[in-house]
Amino acid sequence: MKSKINHWSILSLSMIFIGILLWGLQFYFSSANLPFWLGTLVFNSAGIVFGAYAQRTNGRYSSLGIVGNTLLLVSIFVVIFITYIVSGP
């Protein structure tokens, strides 16, 4: 069976880009104390679910969506730590 790019794969990959955008906004507005990292938790969790649906329907790039969203979901805590080191408490 040939795999295809379905809408679940596209949604999962778009959640990666939204997570990267929120990741960058956390760095850029670190002095404003805006919790952009909360959006990363929500969007990348949804991206993992979308990737799982894509994998069940034999979608192409579903594994990339799952792995990418998982890395962004976990790495936001590293970003917060670096932000606090750079900008102070």
Backbone as a chain_set.jsonl record, in Angstrom:
{"seq": "MKSKINHWSILSLSMIFIGILLWGLQFYFSSANLPFWLGTLVFNSAGIVFGAYAQRTNGRYSSLGIVGNTLLLVSIFVVIFITYIVSGP", "coords": {"N": [[0.834, -1.179, 0.0], [0.596, 2.15, -0.88], [1.921, 5.02, 0.667], [0.582, 8.246, 1.473], [0.436, 11.814, 1.531], [-1.625, 12.945, 3.851], [-4.361, 14.848, 5.31], [-4.033, 14.742, 8.064], [-1.301, 14.396, 8.42], [-0.38, 16.813, 7.382], [-1.519, 18.602, 9.209], [-0.159, 17.8, 11.531], [2.52, 18.396, 10.872], [2.245, 21.149, 10.538], [1.759, 21.92, 13.138], [4.27, 21.617, 14.199], [5.606, 23.794, 13.048], [4.134, 25.896, 14.182], [4.8, 25.478, 16.846], [7.57, 26.04, 16.766], [7.437, 28.733, 16.105], [6.165, 29.772, 18.423], [8.134, 29.107, 20.231], [10.222, 30.779, 19.412], [8.985, 33.247, 19.912], [8.878, 33.161, 22.673], [11.557, 33.52, 23.327], [11.973, 36.072, 22.189], [10.149, 37.826, 23.455], [10.91, 37.605, 26.125], [11.361, 39.313, 28.272], [8.9, 40.41, 28.77], [7.347, 38.689, 30.185], [5.373, 36.98, 29.114], [3.465, 34.081, 28.71], [4.243, 32.235, 26.368], [5.105, 29.667, 26.123], [3.148, 28.028, 27.113], [1.348, 27.779, 25.026], [2.884, 26.237, 23.353], [2.866, 23.802, 24.696], [0.183, 23.071, 24.346], [-0.291, 23.133, 21.492], [1.734, 21.435, 20.427], [1.166, 19.047, 21.725], [-1.293, 18.473, 20.559], [-0.326, 18.141, 17.98], [1.096, 15.759, 18.201], [-1.001, 13.974, 18.555], [-2.336, 14.325, 16.103], [-0.341, 13.354, 14.42], [-0.335, 10.69, 15.21], [-2.865, 9.888, 14.315], [-2.38, 10.207, 11.591], [-0.485, 8.24, 11.202], [-1.98, 5.953, 11.664], [-3.62, 5.992, 9.439], [-1.846, 5.434, 7.483], [-0.25, 7.58, 6.618], [2.101, 9.686, 4.968], [5.122, 11.019, 6.291], [4.257, 10.937, 8.91], [5.652, 9.889, 11.08], [7.712, 11.738, 11.301], [6.223, 13.962, 12.099], [5.298, 13.118, 14.622], [7.721, 12.709, 16.051], [8.957, 15.244, 15.795], [7.095, 16.976, 17.043], [7.118, 15.894, 19.607], [9.772, 16.375, 20.404], [9.748, 19.198, 20.423], [7.83, 19.608, 22.382], [9.077, 18.643, 24.689], [11.462, 20.094, 24.689], [10.824, 22.713, 25.296], [11.046, 23.224, 27.963], [13.779, 23.34, 28.322], [14.252, 25.643, 26.855], [12.94, 27.553, 28.435], [14.557, 27.433, 30.719], [17.012, 28.374, 29.657], [16.181, 30.934, 28.937], [15.653, 32.082, 31.463], [18.248, 32.056, 32.489], [19.558, 33.836, 30.766], [18.033, 36.235, 30.926], [17.556, 36.571, 33.606], [15.98, 36.177, 36.911]], "CA": [[0.0, 0.0, 0.0], [1.395, 3.348, -1.032], [1.563, 6.065, 1.628], [0.294, 9.545, 0.871], [0.364, 12.927, 2.478], [-3.027, 13.229, 4.114], [-4.57, 16.079, 6.076], [-3.504, 14.57, 9.418], [0.135, 14.664, 8.34], [-0.209, 18.254, 7.187], [-1.807, 19.244, 10.497], [0.922, 17.486, 12.449], [3.689, 19.179, 10.489], [1.984, 22.569, 10.796], [1.918, 22.133, 14.578], [5.702, 21.801, 14.437], [5.936, 25.18, 12.707], [3.531, 26.757, 15.2], [5.628, 25.316, 18.047], [8.809, 26.78, 16.559], [7.075, 30.144, 16.199], [5.96, 30.084, 19.834], [9.447, 28.969, 20.835], [10.917, 32.028, 19.103], [8.33, 34.341, 20.631], [9.28, 33.067, 24.074], [12.862, 34.169, 23.407], [11.902, 37.473, 21.808], [9.415, 38.572, 24.463], [11.226, 37.019, 27.43], [11.285, 40.329, 29.325], [7.504, 40.804, 28.965], [6.72, 37.659, 31.016], [4.213, 36.395, 28.449], [3.67, 32.613, 28.713], [4.085, 31.598, 25.059], [5.427, 28.245, 26.249], [1.898, 27.288, 27.341], [0.834, 27.452, 23.699], [3.678, 25.126, 22.834], [2.349, 22.575, 25.312], [-1.12, 22.735, 23.76], [-0.219, 22.862, 20.057], [2.55, 20.269, 20.117], [0.426, 17.863, 22.16], [-2.254, 18.199, 19.483], [0.446, 17.659, 16.842], [1.389, 14.342, 18.426], [-2.248, 13.245, 18.29], [-2.542, 14.349, 14.648], [0.636, 12.435, 13.84], [-0.787, 9.325, 15.476], [-3.942, 9.625, 13.357], [-1.781, 10.061, 10.268], [0.182, 6.947, 11.157], [-3.02, 4.917, 11.549], [-4.152, 6.007, 8.078], [-0.705, 5.204, 6.602], [0.146, 8.856, 6.035], [3.527, 9.969, 4.818], [5.696, 11.979, 7.241], [3.601, 10.874, 10.218], [6.69, 9.693, 12.101], [8.374, 13.031, 11.455], [5.329, 14.806, 12.89], [5.289, 12.658, 16.012], [9.029, 12.959, 16.661], [9.168, 16.692, 15.866], [6.235, 17.555, 18.071], [7.588, 15.423, 20.909], [10.983, 17.126, 20.736], [9.369, 20.562, 20.781], [7.096, 19.564, 23.642], [10.034, 18.44, 25.778], [12.538, 21.083, 24.679], [10.398, 24.029, 25.767], [11.558, 23.398, 29.315], [15.16, 23.778, 28.134], [14.168, 27.031, 26.408], [12.595, 28.363, 29.601], [15.753, 27.477, 31.55], [17.966, 29.276, 29.007], [15.625, 32.286, 29.034], [15.879, 32.576, 32.814], [19.673, 32.307, 32.666], [19.927, 35.019, 30.001], [17.34, 37.458, 31.359], [17.496, 36.634, 35.066], [14.656, 35.863, 37.478]], "C": [[0.883, 1.248, 0.0], [0.942, 4.413, -0.028], [1.392, 7.395, 0.903], [0.314, 10.607, 1.956], [-1.114, 13.239, 2.666], [-3.145, 14.452, 5.012], [-4.073, 15.947, 7.511], [-2.002, 14.831, 9.453], [0.414, 16.153, 8.189], [-0.478, 19.002, 8.484], [-0.692, 18.999, 11.501], [2.174, 18.296, 12.143], [3.476, 20.673, 10.71], [2.072, 22.881, 12.287], [3.395, 22.267, 14.964], [6.088, 23.247, 14.154], [5.334, 26.167, 13.703], [4.34, 26.675, 16.494], [6.944, 26.065, 17.938], [8.55, 28.279, 16.644], [6.883, 30.565, 17.654], [7.258, 30.004, 20.627], [10.251, 30.246, 20.636], [10.306, 33.222, 19.813], [8.667, 34.337, 22.115], [10.639, 33.726, 24.282], [12.748, 35.677, 23.193], [11.231, 38.327, 22.883], [9.696, 38.047, 25.866], [11.125, 38.043, 28.555], [9.846, 40.747, 29.619], [6.734, 39.813, 29.828], [5.411, 37.134, 30.419], [4.434, 34.893, 28.318], [3.401, 31.96, 27.362], [4.353, 30.099, 25.128], [4.183, 27.422, 26.545], [1.248, 26.899, 26.012], [1.585, 26.305, 23.065], [3.199, 23.807, 23.414], [1.044, 22.132, 24.653], [-0.972, 22.306, 22.299], [0.607, 21.62, 19.735], [1.935, 18.984, 20.654], [-0.61, 17.47, 21.112], [-1.535, 17.662, 18.251], [0.826, 16.195, 16.977], [0.154, 13.499, 18.127], [-2.533, 13.203, 16.789], [-1.577, 13.411, 13.942], [0.254, 10.984, 14.051], [-1.95, 8.948, 14.551], [-3.382, 9.418, 11.951], [-1.094, 8.709, 10.134], [-0.836, 5.808, 11.021], [-3.595, 4.847, 10.144], [-3.049, 5.89, 7.041], [-0.278, 6.479, 5.88], [1.65, 9.024, 5.995], [3.919, 11.081, 5.789], [5.014, 11.97, 8.607], [4.624, 10.687, 11.334], [7.461, 10.979, 12.348], [7.521, 13.973, 12.304], [5.316, 14.419, 14.354], [6.603, 13.0, 16.707], [9.276, 14.465, 16.823], [8.344, 17.356, 16.946], [6.659, 17.118, 19.472], [8.843, 16.174, 21.334], [10.66, 18.565, 21.136], [8.63, 20.606, 22.111], [8.043, 19.443, 24.827], [11.05, 19.576, 25.839], [12.106, 22.456, 25.163], [10.88, 24.277, 27.188], [13.029, 23.809, 29.301], [15.18, 25.246, 27.715], [13.841, 27.951, 27.581], [13.803, 28.503, 30.512], [16.787, 28.442, 30.971], [17.487, 30.709, 29.096], [15.854, 32.866, 30.417], [17.344, 32.839, 33.086], [20.072, 33.601, 31.976], [19.317, 36.281, 30.585], [17.265, 37.605, 32.879], [16.094, 36.362, 35.587], [13.71, 37.039, 37.513]], "O": [[1.81, 1.363, 0.803], [-0.252, 4.679, 0.115], [1.988, 7.627, -0.148], [0.22, 10.31, 3.147], [-1.774, 13.737, 1.754], [-2.136, 15.023, 5.425], [-3.721, 16.954, 8.124], [-1.492, 15.419, 10.406], [1.339, 16.685, 8.802], [0.25, 19.934, 8.825], [-0.322, 19.906, 12.246], [2.814, 18.823, 13.053], [4.422, 21.39, 11.035], [2.426, 23.999, 12.659], [3.73, 22.945, 15.935], [6.817, 23.86, 14.935], [5.964, 27.172, 14.032], [4.543, 27.688, 17.164], [7.394, 26.665, 18.914], [9.364, 29.017, 17.2], [7.39, 31.608, 18.068], [7.453, 30.751, 21.586], [10.886, 30.74, 21.568], [11.025, 34.112, 20.268], [8.733, 35.394, 22.742], [10.858, 34.407, 25.284], [13.351, 36.463, 23.924], [11.695, 39.427, 23.185], [8.801, 38.046, 26.712], [10.83, 37.672, 29.691], [9.601, 41.39, 30.64], [5.579, 40.069, 30.17], [4.454, 36.876, 31.148], [5.495, 34.471, 27.857], [2.435, 31.21, 27.221], [3.877, 29.344, 24.28], [4.161, 26.226, 26.254], [0.67, 25.819, 25.889], [1.011, 25.498, 22.333], [3.132, 22.803, 22.705], [0.834, 20.939, 24.431], [-1.464, 21.247, 21.907], [0.228, 20.834, 18.866], [2.165, 17.918, 20.081], [-0.787, 16.289, 20.812], [-2.078, 16.811, 17.546], [0.875, 15.469, 15.984], [0.255, 12.435, 17.517], [-2.926, 12.162, 16.261], [-1.949, 12.746, 12.975], [0.486, 10.141, 13.184], [-2.014, 7.821, 14.061], [-3.854, 8.555, 11.211], [-1.121, 8.102, 9.063], [-0.576, 4.817, 10.339], [-4.011, 3.779, 9.694], [-3.258, 6.197, 5.867], [0.019, 6.461, 4.686], [2.371, 8.56, 6.879], [3.123, 11.978, 6.067], [5.183, 12.911, 9.382], [4.48, 11.262, 12.412], [7.823, 11.276, 13.486], [8.052, 14.703, 13.141], [5.322, 15.283, 15.231], [6.602, 13.52, 17.823], [9.75, 14.908, 17.869], [8.844, 18.206, 17.682], [6.566, 17.899, 20.419], [8.968, 16.569, 22.493], [11.24, 19.089, 22.087], [8.796, 21.552, 22.881], [7.828, 20.078, 25.859], [11.458, 19.98, 26.928], [12.964, 23.299, 25.423], [11.1, 25.425, 27.574], [13.473, 24.549, 30.179], [16.032, 26.01, 28.171], [14.423, 29.029, 27.694], [14.052, 29.59, 31.032], [17.374, 29.238, 31.705], [18.293, 31.615, 29.309], [16.216, 34.036, 30.535], [17.668, 33.757, 33.839], [20.84, 34.386, 32.533], [20.004, 37.292, 30.727], [16.936, 38.683, 33.374], [15.134, 36.32, 34.817], [12.573, 36.903, 37.965]]}, "num_chains": 1, "name": "protein.A"}
